[in-house]
Amino acid sequence: MRILVLGATGYLGSHIARHFKASGYQVSGLSRTSEGDLALEADGIVPLRGDLNRLGTVVDLMGQHDATVYAAQLILQQELDTIAALLKTMDGRNHHFLFTSGTGLLSQRTNGLWSEDSFAEDEPFQPSKYIGLRLETETLVRNAGSSGSVRTMVIRPPMIWGHGGCGHLRMFYSDAGRTGEVGYLGRGLNLYSNVHVDDLAEVYRLALEKGTAGALYHAVAGELNNRTLAEAVARDLGVTARSIDFFEGVRRWGKFETLIGMATCSRSRSPRTRRELGWTPRNLDLLTDIGHPAYRALVGR
């Protein structure tokens, strides 16, 4: 089977592409630059030059493959318009399409407090007002899979970590590099459920091989609150960790990152993924990523 990964030069997309390649698939990746071409070639992935701002080329490339994994990052409205255009063009063709969402959609603003709410794949929830448009994209993809000829599914990852690529940890290390300390919001009891990027990549393969058209799959391996993470980073760097308020958080991280990342709680579960796909994560301890050279480089260590 020939697989095209959109976003193959990014953190998640590159690991998805490598996992499919290691599993015996023919894998191509969309690339916009010569540097991206070289990175893909180094992993044995066939680079194909294209850009999501030029959908005609992307549609042509999709038509040359049996399956497409969407792991790119666009602003929400552009993402919705892009996915709608791709699905409309591919309608009537025998094709598999896996869309990457995220559990930020489930997030609740708690300003550092823990929330007991935790959501499985198809449980009702109130979408985040900041990224609620993503739910329209999810619904569009799932409806296409359940009613059209394109076999579509949605993967909704929580916080992703592994190999020095966790966005949350990068924020904490960068914070230490700028301020000489690590801040967390309020009591720091809020959290995103998490998964190692290698275990998450396996979910995409299993979904392609075993998944149900129109399905939504989560991928959860564990939970650690923001304060625990901040204190672990502080220990690694030999600095202090302390609570900060929302306004200081905005000054340190920016308003969007503070609202979506540091001020919210997003807890999820993945019973359908485990039951239907037979998925069992192997990497369970996010703290093993602490100290990775990619993080330490952010503070000149």
C-alpha positions as CSV (number, residue, x, y, z in Angstrom):
1,M,0.0,0.0,0.0
2,R,1.3,3.5,-0.9
3,I,0.9,6.1,1.8
4,L,1.2,9.9,1.5
5,V,2.0,11.8,4.7
6,L,1.0,15.5,4.7
7,G,3.2,17.2,7.3
8,A,5.9,14.6,7.0
9,T,8.7,17.0,7.9
10,G,7.1,18.0,11.2
11,Y,7.5,16.3,14.6
12,L,4.5,14.0,14.5
13,G,4.4,13.5,10.7
14,S,8.0,12.4,10.6
15,H,7.4,9.7,13.2
16,I,4.3,8.5,11.5
17,A,6.1,8.3,8.2
18,R,9.0,6.4,9.7
19,H,6.7,4.0,11.5
20,F,4.8,3.1,8.3
21,K,8.1,2.7,6.5
22,A,9.4,0.3,9.2
23,S,6.2,-1.6,8.9
24,G,6.7,-2.4,5.3
25,Y,4.6,0.3,3.5
26,Q,5.7,2.5,0.6
27,V,5.7,6.0,2.1
28,S,6.0,9.4,0.5
29,G,6.0,12.7,2.3
30,L,5.0,16.2,1.2
31,S,7.9,18.6,1.3
32,R,8.2,22.4,0.6
33,T,12.0,22.8,0.7
34,S,15.2,21.1,-0.3
35,E,16.0,20.8,3.4
36,G,12.7,18.9,3.9
37,D,13.6,16.7,0.9
38,L,16.9,15.7,2.5
39,A,15.4,15.0,5.9
40,L,12.8,12.7,4.3
41,E,15.3,10.9,2.1
42,A,17.5,10.3,5.2
43,D,14.6,8.3,6.7
44,G,13.9,6.4,3.5
45,I,10.8,8.4,2.7
46,V,10.2,9.6,-0.8
47,P,10.0,13.4,-0.9
48,L,7.3,14.9,-3.1
49,R,7.3,18.6,-3.5
50,G,4.0,20.3,-2.8
51,D,2.2,22.9,-0.7
52,L,-1.2,22.8,1.0
53,N,-1.7,26.3,-0.4
54,R,-1.7,24.7,-3.9
55,L,-4.3,22.0,-3.5
56,G,-4.3,20.9,-7.1
57,T,-0.8,19.5,-6.8
58,V,-1.7,17.8,-3.5
59,V,-4.9,16.2,-4.9
60,D,-2.8,14.8,-7.8
61,L,-0.3,13.3,-5.4
62,M,-3.1,11.8,-3.3
63,G,-4.5,10.2,-6.4
64,Q,-1.2,8.4,-6.8
65,H,-1.4,6.8,-3.4
66,D,-3.8,4.5,-1.6
67,A,-4.0,6.4,1.7
68,T,-3.3,9.9,3.0
69,V,-2.4,10.8,6.5
70,Y,-3.0,14.5,7.3
71,A,-0.6,15.5,10.1
72,A,0.0,19.1,8.9
73,Q,-0.7,22.3,10.9
74,L,-2.9,25.1,9.6
75,I,-4.9,27.8,11.2
76,L,-8.4,26.5,12.0
77,Q,-10.4,28.1,9.1
78,Q,-7.8,27.3,6.6
79,E,-7.7,23.7,7.9
80,L,-11.4,23.3,7.5
81,D,-11.4,24.7,4.0
82,T,-8.5,22.6,3.0
83,I,-10.0,19.3,4.3
84,A,-13.3,20.1,2.7
85,A,-11.6,20.7,-0.6
86,L,-9.5,17.5,-0.4
87,L,-12.5,15.3,0.5
88,K,-14.7,16.8,-2.2
89,T,-12.1,16.2,-4.8
90,M,-11.4,12.6,-3.6
91,D,-15.0,11.6,-3.4
92,G,-15.7,8.7,-5.6
93,R,-12.2,7.3,-5.4
94,N,-11.1,4.3,-3.4
95,H,-8.9,6.1,-0.9
96,H,-8.1,6.1,2.8
97,F,-7.8,9.4,4.7
98,L,-6.7,9.8,8.3
99,F,-7.1,13.3,9.8
100,T,-5.1,14.5,12.9
101,S,-7.1,16.5,15.4
102,G,-6.2,17.0,19.1
103,T,-7.6,17.0,22.6
104,G,-7.2,20.7,22.9
105,L,-10.7,20.6,21.5
106,L,-11.8,19.1,24.9
107,S,-9.9,21.5,27.0
108,Q,-11.5,23.4,29.9
109,R,-10.0,26.6,31.3
110,T,-9.3,25.9,35.0
111,N,-6.4,28.4,35.6
112,G,-4.3,25.7,37.2
113,L,-6.9,23.6,38.9
114,W,-7.6,19.9,38.2
115,S,-10.8,18.8,36.5
116,E,-12.4,15.4,37.2
117,D,-13.8,15.4,33.7
118,S,-12.3,12.9,31.3
119,F,-13.6,12.0,27.9
120,A,-13.6,8.8,25.9
121,E,-13.8,8.9,22.1
122,D,-17.5,9.4,21.6
123,E,-18.6,10.9,24.9
124,P,-20.3,14.4,24.7
125,F,-18.3,17.4,25.6
126,Q,-18.4,21.2,25.4
127,P,-15.9,22.3,22.7
128,S,-13.3,24.8,23.7
129,K,-14.4,28.2,22.5
130,Y,-10.9,28.9,21.3
131,I,-10.6,26.0,18.9
132,G,-14.2,24.8,18.6
133,L,-14.0,25.1,14.8
134,R,-11.9,21.9,14.8
135,L,-15.1,20.0,15.7
136,E,-16.6,21.0,12.4
137,T,-13.6,19.6,10.6
138,E,-13.7,16.4,12.6
139,T,-17.4,16.0,11.8
140,L,-16.8,16.7,8.1
141,V,-14.2,13.9,8.0
142,R,-16.2,11.4,9.9
143,N,-19.3,12.0,7.8
144,A,-17.3,11.5,4.7
145,G,-16.1,8.1,6.0
146,S,-19.5,6.9,7.0
147,S,-21.4,8.0,3.8
148,G,-18.9,8.3,1.0
149,S,-16.5,6.2,-0.9
150,V,-13.4,7.6,0.8
151,R,-12.6,5.6,4.0
152,T,-11.9,8.4,6.6
153,M,-11.0,8.4,10.3
154,V,-10.0,11.0,12.9
155,I,-7.1,10.5,15.3
156,R,-7.4,12.9,18.3
157,P,-4.0,12.8,20.2
158,P,-3.5,14.3,23.6
159,M,-0.1,15.9,24.6
160,I,2.6,14.2,22.6
161,W,6.1,13.6,23.9
162,G,9.2,11.6,23.1
163,H,12.6,12.2,21.6
164,G,12.7,15.8,22.9
165,G,9.7,17.0,20.9
166,C,7.1,17.7,23.6
167,G,5.7,21.2,23.1
168,H,4.8,21.6,26.8
169,L,8.3,20.7,28.0
170,R,9.8,22.9,25.3
171,M,7.8,25.8,26.8
172,F,9.1,25.1,30.3
173,Y,12.7,24.8,29.2
174,S,12.4,28.0,27.1
175,D,10.9,29.7,30.1
176,A,13.9,28.8,32.2
177,G,16.2,30.0,29.5
178,R,14.5,33.4,29.4
179,T,13.8,34.0,33.1
180,G,16.1,31.7,35.1
181,E,13.2,29.8,36.6
182,V,10.3,27.7,35.5
183,G,6.7,29.0,35.9
184,Y,3.5,27.1,36.1
185,L,0.0,28.6,36.3
186,G,-1.8,28.8,39.6
187,R,-1.6,25.6,41.5
188,G,-0.4,23.7,38.5
189,L,-2.7,20.8,39.0
190,N,-4.2,21.0,35.5
191,L,-2.9,18.6,32.8
192,Y,-3.2,17.2,29.4
193,S,-3.3,13.4,29.1
194,N,-0.3,12.3,27.2
195,V,1.2,9.7,24.8
196,H,4.7,8.9,23.4
197,V,5.0,9.8,19.7
198,D,6.1,6.3,18.8
199,D,3.0,4.8,20.4
200,L,0.9,7.4,18.7
201,A,2.4,6.6,15.3
202,E,1.3,3.0,15.8
203,V,-2.3,4.1,16.2
204,Y,-2.3,5.5,12.7
205,R,-1.1,2.2,11.3
206,L,-3.6,0.2,13.3
207,A,-6.4,2.5,12.3
208,L,-5.5,2.1,8.6
209,E,-5.3,-1.7,9.0
210,K,-8.2,-2.3,11.3
211,G,-10.2,0.9,11.8
212,T,-13.8,1.6,11.1
213,A,-14.7,4.2,8.5
214,G,-16.0,7.3,10.2
215,A,-14.4,6.4,13.5
216,L,-12.7,8.7,16.1
217,Y,-9.7,7.3,17.9
218,H,-7.9,8.7,21.0
219,A,-4.5,7.6,22.2
220,V,-3.8,8.0,25.9
221,A,-0.9,6.5,27.9
222,G,-0.8,8.6,31.1
223,E,-1.2,11.8,33.0
224,L,1.1,14.2,34.8
225,N,0.1,17.7,36.0
226,N,1.9,20.9,34.9
227,R,3.4,21.5,38.3
228,T,5.1,18.1,38.4
229,L,6.5,18.7,34.9
230,A,7.7,22.2,35.8
231,E,9.4,21.0,38.9
232,A,11.1,18.2,37.0
233,V,12.4,20.6,34.5
234,A,13.6,22.9,37.3
235,R,15.5,20.0,38.9
236,D,17.1,19.1,35.7
237,L,18.4,22.7,35.2
238,G,19.2,23.4,38.9
239,V,16.7,26.3,39.0
240,T,13.5,27.0,40.9
241,A,9.9,26.4,39.9
242,R,7.1,28.7,41.1
243,S,3.4,29.5,40.6
244,I,2.6,32.5,38.4
245,D,-0.7,34.2,37.6
246,F,-2.5,34.4,34.3
247,F,-1.2,37.9,33.4
248,E,2.4,36.9,34.0
249,G,1.8,33.7,32.0
250,V,0.7,35.8,29.0
251,R,3.9,37.9,29.3
252,R,6.0,34.7,29.4
253,W,4.2,32.4,26.9
254,G,1.8,34.6,24.9
255,K,-2.0,34.7,25.3
256,F,-2.9,31.7,23.0
257,E,-0.3,29.4,24.5
258,T,-1.4,30.4,28.0
259,L,-5.1,29.9,27.4
260,I,-4.7,26.6,25.4
261,G,-1.7,25.1,27.1
262,M,-1.0,26.4,30.6
263,A,-4.5,27.5,31.9
264,T,-6.5,24.5,30.8
265,C,-7.1,20.9,31.8
266,S,-7.7,18.3,29.0
267,R,-8.1,14.7,30.2
268,S,-9.0,12.0,27.8
269,R,-9.3,8.2,27.6
270,S,-9.0,5.8,24.7
271,P,-11.2,2.7,25.3
272,R,-12.3,2.4,21.7
273,T,-8.7,2.5,20.4
274,R,-7.6,-0.1,22.8
275,R,-10.6,-2.4,22.2
276,E,-11.1,-2.0,18.5
277,L,-7.5,-1.6,17.3
278,G,-5.8,-3.8,20.0
279,W,-3.5,-0.9,20.9
280,T,-1.3,-1.0,24.0
281,P,1.2,1.8,24.6
282,R,4.7,0.8,25.7
283,N,6.1,4.2,26.8
284,L,4.3,5.2,29.9
285,D,6.5,7.7,31.8
286,L,6.7,11.2,30.4
287,L,9.4,12.1,32.9
288,T,11.8,9.9,31.0
289,D,11.9,12.7,28.4
290,I,13.2,15.2,30.9
291,G,16.8,16.1,30.1
292,H,16.8,15.3,26.4
293,P,19.5,17.3,24.6
294,A,16.8,18.9,22.4
295,Y,15.3,20.6,25.4
296,R,18.6,21.5,27.1
297,A,19.7,23.2,23.8
298,L,16.8,25.7,24.4
299,V,18.7,27.0,27.4
300,G,22.2,26.6,26.0
301,R,23.1,23.5,28.0
